[in-house]
Structure formats: structure tokens, C-alpha cells
Amino acid sequence: MKLWFFCLLAAIAVAPRPAAAAPPLLTEITVNGSGTVWLAPDVAIVSAGVDSNSASAADALAENNRSYERIVASLARIGIARTDIALRQYGVTYNAPPPVLPANPSGERYGYTVSRSFSVRVRDIAKAGEVTDACIGAGATAINGVGFEIADAQPARERAIAAAVADARKNAELLARDSSLRIVRVKSVALNNATYFGEGTIARVTARSTAFDQGQVNVEASVTVVFLATP
């Protein structure tokens, strides 16, 4: 009896194990996805500039400084803090006059020109037109544009990214279905961009003031996702 039991154990020990099943064949499906969230803007950015010209560099600088301070003071009177005014560009150029000035001047300026451009962040969006008028009235020589933004874009950015990922999955599922495949998991995902854009603005100028019809701000995101699928 003991010998038979030993032989049985030996037979079990040397019995060949069944071959492991081959892992399922995985197919990569690479897709892009995009998402967009539309929002009403709550901040306006007015871009303006002031140029000063004189035969003397010191005079041109002084005049530009005076003009800028008048603009800042005018904006302060309508509730714009100085911290919401940001310098964008500042430069001094010299244009030498010719030996003999032309008989019919073309409007070209000679001597020193000081150029300063700045932006005004308007937290009360309804004041965008008033800010524009205040800049011009105080001596600004250019309004370079008016744009509209949102103060906190992060929640909308997150929503746009989620929509882009959902769009990528939808595209992958369509491809898998049409290829007789089934998605099992995500291999990799990459965020291509997530930014926002504003629609164009329309200015309405009356006899005494300027107003803007602001468009919506759209936050856009795009992703690239690699899915793995099996038959």
C-alpha cells in the first residue's frame, strides 16, 4: 500500500502542466479629441498708446510722461486702479531731419519720438467704452484694441479637457466597433492645448461715448489618446 501511494505521488509530480493561454492580441487605436466651453466674458482689456515727438529727447520724454500721467489720473477718476494698468512697450527713436525740409511736408515727424503702449484691465466690463473714451480724452494717441476675457478660466478649462477626453473615447469606440474590436484600456493620453479665445467686438459710438457689444469667450482643449483594444 505504501509503495502504491509513493508511485501515485511521483506520477502527480511529473505530470506535464497545461500550456498557459496566449495573451490576447492588443491593437492600438490613436485618436484626437476636442472640447469647447462657451462663456460670457467678465473682464475687458483695453490696449492704448501715447506718442510724443520733439527735437529734444528730454522734451519728448517729459511730454510723454505728462501725457501718461494725465491718462492714469483720468482712469482713476472712473475707478481704474493703477495696478490694473500695465506697460506693454516703451521705446525712443530718432529720425534725423533732412538738410532741406520739403516744400510740401508729408506729415513725417523728425527728431525724437517716444512711444509707450499699455493695457488697462477693466474689471467692470460695462466700463470698457468709458475707459476707451477716458484714454483718448486724456491724450492717448492710439487705441490698439479691446479684448474680452474671463477672470478665472480654470473651471472652464477643466470642463473643456473633460469634454475633449470624452470626445476622444467616442471616436475610439466608433473605430473599434467598425473594426470588430473592443476597447479594454487607455495606454497613454496627452493634452495638446487648452486655451481660450474671444469673439470679435463691435463698437457703438454715439455723439458722446463709446460702447462695446462683447462676444462670448470660448475655452478650447484638445487631447491625443492611445487606446488598447482586442478582437
Secondary structure, DSSP 8 states (H G I E B T S, - for coil): -HHHHHHHHHHHHHS-----------EEEEEEEEEEEEE---EEEEEEEEEEEESSHHHHHHHHHHHHHHHHHHHHHTT--GGGEEEEEEEEEEE---SS--SS--S---EEEEEEEEEEEESSGGGHHHHHHHHHHHT-SEEEEEEEE-S--HHHHHHHHHHHHHHHHHHHHHHHHHTT-EEEEEEEEEEEEEEEEE---EEEE-SS-EEEE---EEEEEEEEEEEEEE-
